[in-house]
Amino acid sequence: MSLCPRCQAAEEKIRVEHKGLNAQGELVWTIFHCSACEFTWRDSEPATSIDYEEREAFFRVDPEKPYPIIMPPAQYK
C-alpha cells in the first residue's frame, strides 16, 4: 500500500485498521484508513474502488478543498 485510493495521500497518512486472517492464520485481507480524507478500504475490494486511476473522478477528493457535495439532513415524516 503506498497511496490513498481516494485522495492520493502518502503512505504516512495511511494506517492499518485490521488484518483478516483465515483459519490457518494466513493474511487474507487488510483494512486501511486514510487520515487525510477519512476513507477506509479493504485491499481485496475491486480496482474500481481502490485504484485511484480506476475510480470514477466523482469519487476522488482533494482533502485540501471542501467536498463538493453536501448531504442534506434527513427528512422525517
PASEBA-1860 file (N, C-alpha, C; in nm, 3 decimals):
! residues 77
1> MSLCPRCQ> 0.086/-0.118/0.000/0.000/0.000/0.000/0.090/0.122/0.000 ~ 0.064/0.213/-0.092/0.150/0.330/-0.098/0.071/0.461/-0.094 ~ -0.038/0.471/-0.169/-0.116/0.594/-0.173/-0.263/0.565/-0.145 ~ -0.333/0.664/-0.093/-0.477/0.651/-0.070/-0.549/0.644/-0.205 ~ -0.640/0.548/-0.223/-0.711/0.538/-0.350/-0.817/0.646/-0.370 ~ -0.843/0.725/-0.268/-0.944/0.831/-0.279/-0.881/0.968/-0.299 ~ -0.774/0.999/-0.224/-0.717/1.134/-0.230/-0.568/1.138/-0.266 ~ -0.506/1.021/-0.282/-0.364/1.011/-0.316/-0.271/1.057/-0.204
9> AAEEKIRV> -0.319/1.055/-0.079/-0.233/1.090/0.035/-0.119/0.989/0.044 ~ -0.007/1.034/0.093/0.111/0.950/0.104/0.095/0.844/0.213 ~ 0.181/0.745/0.207/0.176/0.630/0.296/0.174/0.668/0.444 ~ 0.241/0.776/0.481/0.245/0.814/0.623/0.108/0.859/0.676 ~ 0.013/0.888/0.587/-0.123/0.925/0.627/-0.215/0.803/0.636 ~ -0.163/0.685/0.600/-0.244/0.563/0.595/-0.203/0.471/0.708 ~ -0.304/0.417/0.778/-0.274/0.322/0.885/-0.352/0.192/0.861 ~ -0.299/0.085/0.915/-0.367/-0.044/0.909/-0.468/-0.048/1.021
17> EHKGLNAQ> -0.594/-0.075/0.986/-0.702/-0.084/1.085/-0.719/-0.226/1.135 ~ -0.712/-0.322/1.043/-0.736/-0.461/1.081/-0.677/-0.554/0.976 ~ -0.629/-0.669/1.021/-0.579/-0.772/0.930/-0.670/-0.893/0.942 ~ -0.728/-0.935/0.830/-0.816/-1.051/0.827/-0.735/-1.178/0.801 ~ -0.746/-1.272/0.893/-0.672/-1.398/0.881/-0.769/-1.513/0.857 ~ -0.723/-1.614/0.783/-0.805/-1.732/0.763/-0.784/-1.828/0.880 ~ -0.845/-1.945/0.874/-0.838/-2.041/0.985/-0.695/-2.088/1.011 ~ -0.610/-2.084/0.910/-0.470/-2.125/0.927/-0.381/-2.010/0.976
25> GELVWTIF> -0.439/-1.894/0.996/-0.363/-1.778/1.043/-0.293/-1.701/0.933 ~ -0.327/-1.730/0.806/-0.265/-1.661/0.694/-0.341/-1.532/0.665 ~ -0.267/-1.428/0.631/-0.328/-1.299/0.598/-0.409/-1.311/0.469 ~ -0.537/-1.273/0.474/-0.626/-1.281/0.359/-0.656/-1.143/0.304 ~ -0.678/-1.045/0.392/-0.705/-0.907/0.352/-0.667/-0.815/0.466 ~ -0.653/-0.687/0.432/-0.618/-0.585/0.529/-0.710/-0.465/0.509 ~ -0.754/-0.406/0.618/-0.834/-0.283/0.611/-0.742/-0.166/0.644 ~ -0.745/-0.065/0.556/-0.663/0.055/0.571/-0.752/0.176/0.597
33> HCSACEFT> -0.695/0.280/0.657/-0.767/0.405/0.681/-0.675/0.522/0.649 ~ -0.727/0.619/0.574/-0.651/0.739/0.539/-0.693/0.852/0.633 ~ -0.599/0.909/0.704/-0.632/1.019/0.796/-0.648/1.152/0.725 ~ -0.607/1.160/0.598/-0.622/1.285/0.524/-0.766/1.308/0.478 ~ -0.831/1.199/0.428/-0.967/1.215/0.375/-1.070/1.125/0.445 ~ -1.025/1.050/0.546/-1.111/0.962/0.626/-1.169/0.845/0.547 ~ -1.105/0.805/0.440/-1.151/0.691/0.360/-1.098/0.562/0.422 ~ -1.181/0.460/0.427/-1.142/0.329/0.477/-1.172/0.226/0.369
41> WRDSEPAT> -1.078/0.135/0.345/-1.097/0.035/0.240/-1.024/-0.094/0.275 ~ -1.069/-0.200/0.210/-1.005/-0.332/0.225/-0.929/-0.361/0.096 ~ -0.809/-0.412/0.108/-0.726/-0.434/-0.011/-0.779/-0.541/-0.105 ~ -0.882/-0.613/-0.066/-0.941/-0.716/-0.153/-1.059/-0.663/-0.234 ~ -1.090/-0.535/-0.222/-1.200/-0.476/-0.300/-1.160/-0.462/-0.447 ~ -1.258/-0.447/-0.537/-1.225/-0.435/-0.680/-1.148/-0.306/-0.710 ~ -1.071/-0.311/-0.818/-0.989/-0.196/-0.856/-1.073/-0.069/-0.875 ~ -1.196/-0.082/-0.917/-1.280/0.037/-0.936/-1.309/0.107/-0.804
49> SIDYEERE> -1.281/0.042/-0.694/-1.299/0.103/-0.562/-1.168/0.149/-0.500 ~ -1.061/0.074/-0.525/-0.937/0.102/-0.451/-0.817/0.141/-0.538 ~ -0.836/0.161/-0.664/-0.728/0.208/-0.752/-0.766/0.348/-0.799 ~ -0.686/0.446/-0.763/-0.717/0.586/-0.794/-0.744/0.607/-0.942 ~ -0.665/0.544/-1.027/-0.680/0.560/-1.171/-0.808/0.494/-1.223 ~ -0.855/0.391/-1.155/-0.975/0.318/-1.197/-1.103/0.378/-1.138 ~ -1.091/0.450/-1.027/-1.208/0.510/-0.961/-1.267/0.619/-1.050 ~ -1.399/0.632/-1.046/-1.463/0.742/-1.117/-1.415/0.874/-1.056
57> AFFRVDPE> -1.392/0.974/-1.138/-1.343/1.104/-1.091/-1.435/1.164/-0.984 ~ -1.563/1.138/-0.994/-1.661/1.188/-0.897/-1.626/1.146/-0.754 ~ -1.563/1.028/-0.738/-1.533/0.975/-0.606/-1.392/1.006/-0.558 ~ -1.317/1.082/-0.634/-1.184/1.126/-0.591/-1.200/1.257/-0.514 ~ -1.116/1.279/-0.416/-1.124/1.404/-0.340/-0.986/1.465/-0.320 ~ -0.987/1.595/-0.297/-0.868/1.669/-0.258/-0.893/1.712/-0.115 ~ -0.824/1.654/-0.016/-0.852/1.686/0.124/-0.826/1.832/0.160 ~ -0.757/1.905/0.073/-0.731/2.047/0.100/-0.848/2.136/0.059
65> KPYPIIMP> -0.943/2.080/-0.017/-1.058/2.158/-0.064/-1.185/2.104/0.000 ~ -1.285/2.189/0.018/-1.412/2.140/0.071/-1.475/2.040/-0.025 ~ -1.542/1.942/0.030/-1.609/1.844/-0.054/-1.719/1.913/-0.134 ~ -1.734/1.877/-0.261/-1.830/1.946/-0.348/-1.976/1.912/-0.320 ~ -2.002/1.805/-0.248/-2.139/1.764/-0.224/-2.169/1.774/-0.075 ~ -2.277/1.839/-0.043/-2.321/1.848/0.096/-2.451/1.769/0.108 ~ -2.450/1.673/0.197/-2.568/1.589/0.215/-2.672/1.667/0.297 ~ -2.794/1.680/0.247/-2.897/1.749/0.322/-2.941/1.664/0.441
73> PAQYK> -2.995/1.725/0.545/-3.043/1.646/0.659/-3.157/1.556/0.616 ~ -3.172/1.445/0.685/-3.280/1.352/0.655/-3.414/1.418/0.681 ~ -3.509/1.385/0.597/-3.644/1.439/0.610/-3.733/1.330/0.670 ~ -3.773/1.350/0.793/-3.860/1.252/0.859/-4.004/1.301/0.850 ~ -4.094/1.211/0.823/-4.234/1.247/0.814/-4.314/1.176/0.919
END
